[in-house]
Amino acid sequence: MRILAIGDIGVANSMMHIGDEAMFEEFVAQARRRGIRDIVAVSSNPDDTIARYGLESVSRLGLSGDRASMIAQAPEAALAALDTVDAVVITGAGNLASTWPVHIIERLEIARRAAARGIPLVITGQTLGPGLVPDDERMLAELLHSAALVGVRESASHALASRLGVDDDRLRQGADDASFLGLPPGEHPAAEPYVLVSLSTHVGAADRTGFVDSVAALLDSIARDSGVEIVFLAHFGPLAPPWQRGDVVMHEAVAARMTQPTRTEPTSTAAEAARLARSASMVVTSRYHPAVFAGPSGVATLGIAVDDYTTVKLSGALAAFGQAGVVAAADLADAPQLAERLWGARHEIRVRGQVIAAERRAESDAWWERVVGVVSNT
């Protein structure tokens, strides 16, 4: 059994995107656990992916320009690889929205070629929309209809897939694929005295200076009230100099406006990022995967949503494990009160989240069995 798997992976310019790599890494682990070891990864940096996962890798299609240009461009290595595989899995980088039309177009091109060859396709770990222009929605509908299984991460994505005609027996809503990355069943790290903070440079329509000042005030209030350390971790961050790139830029801007001391953890691996989130006393994030990692261990999490897309994702990630602490960037003045409530309830949140995690893990295991069953034609 040989599978072509596409996510948004491949460390380029020494910049690591933790969440994208985490979803793909978990897919590889789940496939190998079920006896599938021959995986060809579509990557932005095949050499990095080969070294990171110990599997074969080919380049992405290399699409560029506007939608019409991308649709008209010639296929490259990933499409040639279809002649050598038995199934295709679209995994990770779960962002099928008009913000990134290249993801829809690239995956649809692969899906069309797979269908022409009679090769089964599975889609897993996706957020659909919420922003979709009509042309992208039509392409997304075609992509979803070509799949034997479609896995989504939130109720909003499930509703959209249903509206686009995906029938219930092919559609599954569950927690993010990377929720249990590196977390043994029934094991959860003890809470350590720090609040983990991950912030994207993307602030939506918010005033950047006001956003920085409000987050700094929020973190100062948490540090004063809790007495624990504020620790920054870039989920899109550099693995080598120069260090002032990606999320680090936002972290340094916020830290400069704070009165309380802070510390920074270097970006390294998805597994280490997951460990740091699960070991925290609390997580504050405008990034998605810190919330994903924290949820199964019941770590109280305050999500900062900067637009409709991040609202859908953060709300979905927290809801999967019984939490609802999302605040809009426009409402950051209310965030210290929310943080105080979450901190006060952190022990109850931890117990409840870990109970829910056992249920979500069983659902996740059942999903991976279905995925492997389809791609193995069993």
Secondary structure, DSSP 8 states (H G I E B T S, - for coil): -EEEEEEEE--BTTEEEHHHHHHHHHHHHHHHHTT--EEEEEESSHHHHHHHHSSEEEE-----SSHHHHHHS---HHHHGGGG-SEEEEES--EESTTSHHHHHHHHHHHHHHHHTT--EEEEEEEE-SS--HHHHHHHHHHHHT-SEEEESSHHHHHHHHHTT--TTTEEE-S-TTTTTT--TT------SEEEEE--S--TTS-HHHHHHHHHHHHHHHHHHH--EEEEE-SEEESSS--S-THHHHHHHHHHH-SS-EEEE----HHHHHHHHHHSSEEEESSSHHHHHHGGGT--EEEEE-SHHHHHHHHHHHHTTT---EEEGGGGGGHHHHHHHHHHTHHHHHHHHHHHHHHHHHHHHHHHHHHHHHHTT-
